[in-house]
Amino acid sequence: VQKMYGQNAGTQLLHTVLNGEKAIGQENLYASAVFDEKTNEIIVKVVNTSTNTNKIKIYLKGRSVEPQIVTETLAYPELDAVNSIAFPSKISTKIAEQPWNTKTNRITLAAQSFTVIKFKLN
């Protein structure tokens, strides 16, 4: 998790809210967002502490983004699991490109996960 945060620090912290309040635990979600001047991306980081998947909507006010996003997700159903010499990649991130629908602005978060979502600005 620290590596994912460190590699996605950004250069400018953005205001992040969930249902009009700071995103600090409402509906089992914690979130922050940054703008990265070097990559011209908005990077949203979300923790879903729920044992269920969670569908959220993301609105980027006043920003036009490309129709593809990149997500990096760290999730594993067994919270006490660890990587080992025998299974060095048992717990690892999954990186995916997916289309971004600006009409729905919706993404599904895995249960008990940490997800980094990158939006490339137009």
C-alpha positions in Angstrom: 0.0 0.0 0.0 2.8 2.4 0.9 4.4 1.8 -2.5 1.1 2.5 -4.3 0.7 5.8 -2.4 4.3 6.8 -2.9 4.2 6.1 -6.7 1.0 8.2 -7.0 1.8 11.2 -4.8 0.9 13.8 -7.4 1.9 17.5 -7.1 -1.4 19.1 -6.0 -3.9 17.8 -3.4 -7.5 18.0 -4.6 -10.7 18.4 -2.6 -12.3 15.0 -2.2 -15.8 14.4 -0.8 -18.3 11.6 -0.4 -21.9 12.7 -0.2 -20.8 16.2 0.5 -18.4 15.4 3.4 -14.7 14.5 3.6 -14.2 10.9 2.4 -13.1 9.5 5.8 -15.1 6.4 6.5 -18.6 7.1 5.2 -20.0 3.9 3.6 -16.7 2.1 4.5 -14.8 4.3 2.0 -11.7 6.5 2.5 -10.5 8.5 -0.5 -8.1 11.2 -1.6 -7.2 12.7 -5.0 -4.3 14.6 -6.4 -3.3 16.2 -9.7 0.1 15.2 -11.1 1.6 18.0 -13.3 4.3 15.7 -14.7 1.9 13.1 -16.1 -1.2 15.4 -16.6 -3.3 13.0 -14.6 -5.8 13.1 -11.8 -5.2 10.2 -9.4 -7.9 9.0 -7.1 -7.0 6.7 -4.3 -9.8 4.8 -2.6 -9.9 2.2 0.3 -13.0 0.1 0.5 -13.0 -1.5 4.0 -16.4 -3.3 3.4 -16.5 -7.1 2.9 -18.7 -6.3 -0.1 -17.9 -4.7 -3.5 -18.9 -1.1 -3.6 -20.0 0.9 -6.6 -19.1 4.6 -6.5 -19.5 7.6 -8.8 -16.5 9.9 -9.5 -17.1 13.4 -10.7 -14.2 15.5 -11.8 -15.6 19.0 -11.8 -14.4 21.2 -14.6 -12.0 18.6 -16.0 -12.2 16.8 -19.4 -10.6 13.3 -19.3 -9.7 10.7 -21.9 -12.2 7.8 -22.3 -9.7 5.3 -20.9 -8.7 5.0 -17.2 -6.0 2.9 -15.6 -6.8 1.1 -12.3 -4.4 -0.6 -9.9 -6.0 -2.7 -7.2 -4.7 -4.5 -4.2 -7.2 -6.9 -2.7 -7.1 -10.4 -1.3 -10.0 -12.2 0.5 -7.8 -13.5 3.3 -6.7 -10.5 5.4 -4.1 -12.5 7.3 -2.4 -13.9 4.1 1.2 -13.1 3.3 3.6 -13.5 0.4 6.3 -16.2 0.9 9.2 -17.7 -0.9 6.9 -20.5 -2.1 4.2 -18.0 -3.2 6.0 -14.6 -3.8 3.1 -13.1 -5.7 0.2 -14.4 -3.7 -0.8 -10.9 -2.8 -0.1 -8.5 -5.6 -1.6 -5.6 -7.4 -3.8 -6.0 -10.6 -3.4 -3.3 -13.2 -6.1 -2.8 -15.8 -7.1 -0.4 -18.5 -10.8 0.1 -18.9 -13.2 2.5 -20.6 -14.5 5.4 -18.6 -18.1 6.3 -19.2 -18.6 10.0 -18.5 -22.4 9.5 -18.5 -22.4 7.2 -15.5 -19.0 8.1 -13.9 -19.2 4.7 -12.1 -16.6 2.3 -11.0 -16.8 -0.9 -8.9 -14.4 -1.4 -6.0 -13.4 -4.8 -4.9 -14.2 -5.8 -1.3 -11.5 -4.9 1.3 -9.4 -3.2 -1.3 -7.1 -0.3 -2.1 -7.6 1.1 -5.6 -5.7 3.8 -7.5 -7.6 5.2 -10.4 -5.7 7.4 -13.0 -7.6 9.8 -15.3 -5.5 11.3 -18.1 -6.6 14.9 -18.8 -7.4 16.0 -22.4 
